[in-house]
């Protein structure tokens, strides 16, 4: 996978392609090591210009209180900053989930359903109303046009449904196995794949 930002485009994805916006990408053993090893990525945007998402299960040592103290009371536990992906790792991206029936707060940019981006330049008190939870990510994952589709076709990713609980999971390190297990069948079996197959 190249660490590349998707091209800017307002075009809708062409009819022969499928948008994976709002779905989860679950890494398969084909991806091996690197930043996407056993990762679970939520796709925030996907159109003809490429795709963008964040890794949900890689909390970092740094906490939100250390880097963005004003936002520390809004983020869901664990309160770590998460590695969102290998692109723009020196910038922060906040993803939030709206409460059912509540209106979006100031600075809200809807991505899909009740999930959207939160403007970290605003005071936290301006956006806290209506939010069920927030996660802060350092960097993101980006794919150029057609790249994500190629990686899915070659078997690097399994595409499954996402739930709000995935984004706000209190135990993100277990998310890869949890998401696979709930699929049943062969994918549930994949969750038992050893860290090092040579030691199995």
Secondary structure, 3 states (H helix, E strand, C coil): CCCCCCCCCCCCCCCCCCCCCCEEEEECHHHCCCCCCCCEEEEEEEECCEEEEEECCCEEEEEHHHHCHHHCCCECCCCEEEECCCEEEEEEEEEEEECCCCCCCCCEEEEECCEEEECCCCCHHHCCCCEEEEEEEEEEEEECCCHHHHHHHCCCEEEEECCHHHHCCCCHHHHHHHHHHCCCHHHHHHCCCCCCHHHC
